Amino acid sequence: MDKQRRKELISRLTEEVVTEDELEDILDKKNPVAYIGYAPTGLPHIGHFATLRKVADFVNSGFKFKVLIADVHAELDVEKTPQDLVNARSEIYEEAIKEMLKQSGVDLTDVELVRGSSYQHEKSYQKGYMHLMENATVNRAERASSEVVRHEDGMKASGILYPFMQIMDCVALDVDIAYAGTDQRRIYMLGRETLPSIGEEKITTVLYPLLGGLQGGKMSASDPKSKIGILDSDKDIEEKVMDAYCPQGNVEDNSLLGYVKYLMFPIIEDQDMTFDIKRPEKYGGNVSYSGYDDLKEDFMSGELHPQDLKKGACEVMKNLIGPIRDNLLGKRDLLKKAYPDELNI
């Protein structure tokens, strides 16, 4: 694969690359490394799947990829995760992530899963983030982490430490690219400002758009209808998808269509499949799409009704989520240990 094609693959379906010139240089390196981090807080869901899908683009472009299970970060984010549950939740995240990557067509030999606790207590790491903190104000740090760390009654002091650890992760993991959601942008821009002060290079960042909730607006942990959980049954998936906010012709505020675009179609296209919709002849008969743009055009024109889009999306989603769910349900004791008050399984 030539360099231009690799660049297009890394950049596709992203919100921003900081910077394009740096990406060009990285693509000239031998065995470049990219990473993404997840704090094992709540139960994994479709939002995690949508972001992990893009790991395939990095791997297919010649990158080694690291997935950080940020267990120490989870302990710092105390309003989301009781400390005594972090280890069990880390195991659940590892299992779920592996299955999501498999569904995305990724060979797991190209991916390394790393727990933060395996290196974040080392003196060199701690000294590094301390020096980073010397080069930023408290206000700057609080703004950087404001979209990531929950702080309903005022940010805990641990939230100030959070972004500097995340920045230092890039150094400790020796990565060329940090891949993250747009909610992480302020953290990585703070990193680009402060890393040169400790003799480290700026971290190139690839940002993906955050997809909203199925009911419109933001995805909400308190509203189970706003997202598809990784343990949802086929019936649950069908009910949530068929009830999703999906007005005819609306592509701007339409999270279901977002998941079709960012999660389903890349997998469908990479595996030479089609997005199939079954409907009666009086409504146009069965139809198949090999690319998102054709589906979007029909949806906008009215040729594809929202209910038919939902039916097609529902079938794809059930096929993607099913193997992940079944794998985790085979570990019921671990699930109950990780989420003792949240699951009824």
Beta strands, then each sheet from edge to edge (+ up, - down):
strand 1: 16-18
strand 2: 33-38
strand 3: 64-69
strand 4: 111-115
strand 5: 177-181
strand 6: 204-208
strand 7: 275-277
strand 8: 287-289
sheet 1: 1+ 6- 5- 2- 3- 4-
sheet 2: 7+ 8-
end
